[in-house]
Amino acid sequence: MAASVFDSPLYAHLFATGETGRLFSDSAAIRAMLLVEGALAKVQGELGVIPELSAAAIHRASMEVQIDPGAIAEATGENGVCVPGLVAAFRKEMQAPEHAEYVHWGATSQDIIDTALILRQRQALVHAEADLRKIIVDFANSAEAYAALPMPGRTYGQHATPISWGAVLADWGMALCDAVNALEALQQSSLWVSLSGAAGTGAALGEHAAETRKRLAAALGLLDPGRSWHVDRTTILRIADWQGQVIATLARMGQTLMGLTASGVEEVSLGAPGASSTMPQKRNPVGPSTLLALSNQFTGLRAGLQAAAIHQHQRDGAAWFTEWMVVPQLSLSLAAALHHAKSLATDISPRPIQMHATLNDGLGLIHAEALSFALAEFMPRPEAQQVTKRLCREAEDKRAPLADLARADYPDLPADLFDPAVQIGHAQSDALNFVNRARRL
């Protein structure tokens, strides 16, 4: 198989990354770096740092010139960074040495690479937000339809008390709404321009260093951090943290769906084939499994990014190189997870008959908590709990419904005590609160 599933024609549909995948290619990286070089020249021309005519020529060329990644591979291998080779190739392609000498004036490789990365991360966040909004809308529509559909709640994998399918969807959806709402703050804290020169002091940029950085940020639609962040990688970590929060929600959705579609449970349909090569009856939970696998990959890579944030002095090659290997994979993991989540949000549907059957299985023991509180109305709570435990054991021993045994001993219990639709607490309002929030998002 290919070194990365994201670059594999064989796995292109299983780990599809959509538009985000196009942002993390060599060609996209070079295009973004040239965009930064062109914007820098334009700003410097306006400030009189370089000749205005040269600035215009560089800016125009940055949008027209195409650089083959392979053509600068040897230089990248020699230098440990691609910008020197890129700048040399760009100057050659301009065919105007009197202007080309002003390319990359006062900047350092890290300024160009980091700013280009942030430009691509900004677009990746745009794609992620669009996907999230689509998922939220689909969840909201289903949550509204099934706000009061009772099903077993589970803790530690065992039946707990009744909930509703709408509340399950709301739990996932609310977390995704939180992620969408957090995006603005993330963008304000993390989409930074970088322009600080060799050791982060901006010395080669001269007296216009701060103003150049400010104007470059404006030209690229980024934010001016007001300082160097060459070795302060918290901006990269913040983006990864947000991505991690989203993928954690999607992964726990996948984990739950795997449980709900398991043999003997089958309370949810995924609406997807999931064919086995040898067992005709199988419909494997492909989407949920992929969400979990992507989360596993993300978790390991996120640890690598944490290590990559530890730079020595004013730049650290090993730490920086590690970041290059990790950041694209994190973004692509999220993009692929969102792709599957969009399909699941459209395709998953509850099986009310099976949910009802499951609620009635187990001799009605799922209502034990409700019974203990009902008994506590006319006896001390500890005694009510002991009585309930005794009745549960008796139900299991006699294979008799808990409701029948309880009513035989306590005929005045509420008529609807063992009705799952009545025992879902505020699950219905949770579902509808999510629907309202989703439609205001």
Residue pairs with C-beta under 8 A, 6 or more apart in sequence:
1 8
1 10
1 11
2 8
2 9
2 10
2 11
4 329
5 11
5 14
5 15
6 15
6 17
6 21
6 24
6 329
6 332
6 336
8 15
14 286
14 290
15 290
15 294
15 332
15 336
16 336
16 339
17 332
17 335
17 336
17 339
18 127
18 335
18 339
19 127
20 123
20 124
20 127
20 128
20 331
20 332
20 334
20 335
21 332
21 335
22 28
23 120
23 123
23 124
23 331
24 120
24 328
24 331
24 332
26 69
27 69
28 120
29 82
29 116
29 117
29 120
30 67
30 69
30 82
30 86
32 116
32 117
32 119
32 120
33 82
33 83
33 86
33 112
33 113
33 116
34 62
34 63
34 65
34 67
34 86
34 90
35 62
35 63
35 116
35 119
35 220
36 111
36 112
36 115
36 116
36 119
36 216
36 220
37 58
37 62
37 87
37 90
37 103
37 104
37 107
37 112
38 58
38 59
38 60
38 61
38 62
38 63
39 59
39 62
39 216
39 219
39 220
40 104
40 105
40 107
40 195
40 212
40 216
41 50
41 54
41 55
41 58
41 59
41 62
41 102
41 103
41 105
42 55
42 56
42 58
42 59
42 219
43 212
43 215
43 216
43 219
44 50
44 55
44 102
44 105
44 106
44 208
44 212
45 51
45 52
45 53
45 54
45 55
45 56
45 59
46 52
46 55
46 215
47 208
47 211
47 212
47 215
49 105
49 106
49 205
49 206
49 208
49 212
50 102
50 105
51 99
51 102
53 99
54 98
54 99
54 101
54 102
55 102
57 94
57 96
57 99
58 94
58 99
58 100
58 102
58 103
61 90
61 93
61 94
61 96
62 90
65 90
65 93
65 94
66 93
67 86
67 89
67 90
67 93
71 89
72 82
72 85
72 86
72 88
72 89
73 85
74 85
75 82
75 84
75 85
75 88
76 82
76 85
79 85
80 317
80 321
81 109
81 113
82 109
82 113
83 104
83 109
83 112
83 113
84 109
86 112
87 103
87 104
90 100
90 103
91 97
91 100
91 101
91 103
92 100
94 100
94 103
104 112
105 204
106 197
106 202
106 204
106 205
106 206
106 209
106 212
107 195
107 197
107 204
107 205
108 196
108 197
108 198
110 194
110 230
110 315
110 320
111 194
111 195
111 196
111 197
114 194
114 229
114 230
115 193
115 194
115 195
115 216
115 220
115 222
117 327
118 190
118 191
118 192
118 193
118 194
118 222
118 235
119 220
119 222
121 191
121 239
121 327
121 331
122 187
122 191
122 221
122 222
124 331
124 335
125 183
125 186
125 187
125 239
127 335
128 243
128 246
128 334
128 335
128 338
129 180
129 183
131 335
131 338
131 339
131 341
131 342
132 176
132 179
132 180
132 246
132 338
133 180
133 441
134 342
134 345
135 173
135 176
135 338
135 341
135 342
135 345
136 173
136 176
136 177
136 180
136 438
136 441
137 438
138 342
138 345
138 346
139 169
139 170
139 172
139 173
139 176
139 345
139 434
139 438
140 173
140 434
140 435
140 438
140 439
142 165
142 166
142 169
142 345
142 348
142 349
143 166
143 167
143 169
143 170
143 173
143 431
143 432
143 434
143 435
144 166
144 431
144 432
144 435
145 166
146 164
146 165
146 166
146 169
146 350
146 431
147 164
147 166
147 167
147 427
147 428
147 431
147 432
147 435
148 164
148 166
148 421
148 424
148 427
148 428
148 431
149 164
149 165
149 166
149 350
149 352
149 355
150 162
150 163
150 164
150 355
150 356
150 359
150 420
150 421
150 423
150 424
151 162
151 163
151 164
151 165
151 168
151 267
151 350
151 355
151 358
151 359
152 159
152 160
152 162
152 163
152 267
152 355
152 358
152 359
152 366
153 159
153 160
153 161
153 162
153 163
154 160
154 259
157 259
159 362
159 365
159 366
160 366
161 366
161 367
161 369
161 370
161 423
161 425
162 359
162 366
162 367
162 420
162 423
162 424
162 427
163 424
163 425
163 427
164 424
164 427
164 428
164 431
165 350
165 355
166 427
166 428
166 430
166 431
166 432
167 424
167 427
167 428
167 430
167 431
168 256
169 431
169 434
170 430
170 431
170 433
170 434
170 435
171 430
172 249
172 252
172 253
173 434
173 438
174 434
174 437
175 245
175 249
176 246
176 249
177 434
177 437
177 438
177 441
178 245
179 242
179 245
179 246
179 249
180 441
181 441
182 242
182 245
183 242
186 238
186 239
186 242
188 223
189 235
189 238
190 235
190 236
190 238
190 239
191 222
191 223
192 217
192 222
192 223
192 224
192 225
192 229
192 235
193 213
193 216
193 217
193 220
193 222
193 223
193 224
193 225
194 228
194 229
194 230
195 202
195 205
195 209
195 212
195 213
195 216
196 202
196 213
196 227
196 228
196 229
196 230
197 203
197 204
197 205
197 209
198 204
199 314
199 315
200 228
200 230
200 231
200 314
201 228
202 209
202 210
202 213
202 228
203 209
205 212
205 213
210 226
213 224
214 224
216 222
217 223
217 224
218 224
225 235
229 235
230 311
230 314
230 315
231 311
231 313
231 314
231 315
231 316
233 308
233 309
233 311
233 319
233 323
234 309
236 305
236 309
236 323
236 327
237 305
237 306
237 309
240 302
240 305
240 327
240 330
243 298
243 330
243 331
243 333
243 334
244 298
244 299
244 302
246 334
246 337
246 338
247 294
247 295
247 298
247 333
247 334
247 337
248 295
250 291
250 294
250 295
250 337
250 338
250 340
250 341
251 291
251 292
251 294
251 295
251 337
253 288
253 291
253 341
253 344
254 285
254 287
254 288
254 289
254 290
254 291
254 292
254 295
254 340
255 288
255 292
257 268
257 270
257 285
257 287
257 288
257 344
257 348
258 285
258 288
258 289
258 292
259 265
260 266
260 267
260 268
261 267
261 268
261 269
261 270
261 283
261 285
261 288
265 354
265 358
266 351
266 354
267 350
267 351
267 354
267 355
267 358
268 348
268 349
268 350
268 351
269 348
269 349
269 350
269 351
270 283
270 285
270 286
270 287
270 288
270 344
270 347
270 348
271 347
271 348
271 349
272 283
272 286
272 287
272 343
272 347
273 283
274 282
274 283
274 284
274 285
274 286
275 282
275 283
275 284
276 282
276 284
287 340
287 341
287 343
287 344
287 347
288 344
290 336
290 337
290 340
291 337
291 340
291 341
294 333
294 334
294 336
294 337
294 340
295 333
295 337
297 329
297 333
298 330
298 333
298 334
298 337
301 326
301 329
301 330
301 333
302 330
304 322
304 325
304 326
305 322
305 323
305 326
305 327
305 330
307 319
307 322
308 319
308 320
308 322
308 323
308 326
309 319
309 323
310 316
310 319
311 319
311 320
312 319
356 420
359 366
359 420
363 395
363 396
363 399
363 400
363 401
363 402
364 395
364 401
364 402
364 403
364 418
365 392
365 395
365 396
365 402
366 420
367 402
367 403
367 417
367 418
367 420
367 423
368 388
368 392
368 402
370 417
370 418
370 423
371 388
371 391
371 402
371 406
371 413
371 417
371 418
372 381
372 384
372 385
372 387
372 388
373 384
374 413
374 414
374 417
375 383
375 384
375 387
375 388
375 410
375 413
376 384
379 387
391 402
391 405
391 406
391 409
392 402
394 400
394 405
395 401
395 402
395 405
398 405
402 418
403 417
403 418
406 413
406 417
407 413
416 422
417 423
